[in-house]
Amino acid sequence: MANDFYGLNLREIAIGIQGAFSGIIILRRTKLKDVLGTIFVGGVTANYVGPAIAQYLNAPNWHDVIVYLCGLGGWTICLGALKWFDLYSRSYERS
């Protein structure tokens, strides 16, 4: 594909970032680490996981929707990881 650059498809990354950004807007996250982390992870997840799921489901017409949902899912995973790291660091400070 013309917009592939070392395995990164810019169109799929943009769709994944849109998915992650919509989740940020819905939950009104304003911390910089939340915004940057979720946008990065949403884009990367959409780039690598989205096409694989679309191919597995044999749904070429729903490719963009699946990539968008993978960006949203990657955002959710990133948010959970950030929350876990925050809780872990707080418990580490107490001991």
N, C-alpha and C positions, 0 to 999 in steps of 0.2 A: 504494500500500500504506500502511497506517496507521502503520507504524513507519519510513517513509522520512523522512529529515531531510537535505535538501540532497544527495540522491543516496547517502546512507549508510543502508544497511539494517542495523539493529542486530542482527537475528537472524543474518545472514550474518557480520557482524563477530565476534559471539560464537562462532560455529562456527569461524571462521578463527583466532581467538585460542586456542581449544581445540586446534586442530591445531598451532599454533606452540608452545604450552605443552607438548604431549606430546613434541615433539622436544627441547625444553629439558630435560625430565625424563629422557628416554632418554640424552642425552649428558651429563647432569649439569653443565650450564653454570651457574655461579654469579656471574659478573661482571655487575654491574648494567647495563652498556651492552649486553651480549648479551641479557639478559632483556628490557629495555625496547625495544630496537631490533627484536628478532625478534617480540615481541608486536605492536608497532605495524605492522610490515611484513606480518606474517601476516594481521592483521585487514584491512588495506587491500587486500592482494592478493586475499583471499577475497571482499571486497565487490565489487570491480570485475571481476576475472578469472573468478571462479567461475561467476556466472550466465551470462556470455558463453560459457564452455566448455560448460556444461550445455545451453544453447540450441543451440549448434553441434552437439553430439552428439545432440540431440533425446532427451534422457534426463531427463524431468521427475521420474521416480521416484527417480533417483539424485542429485538436486540437492544434498541436504545432504552426501552423501559426496564429491561433486566439489568443493564449497565447502571441506570439511575438508581435502581433499588440496591444494587451492590455498593454503590457509593454511600447510600443511606445506611446500609448495614455495616460498612467499614467505619462510618462515623460512630455508630452505636458501639462497636467493639472498642474503638479508640477512647470514647467517653468512659466506658467501663474500666479500661486499663488506667486511665488518668485518675479515676476515683479510687481504684485499688492502690495505686502508688501513693496517693495522698493519705489514705488510711494507714498504709504500711509505714510511711514516714512519721506519722503522728504516733503510732505505737512504738516505733523505734526511739523516738525522742523521750518517751516516758521511762524507758528502761535504762 
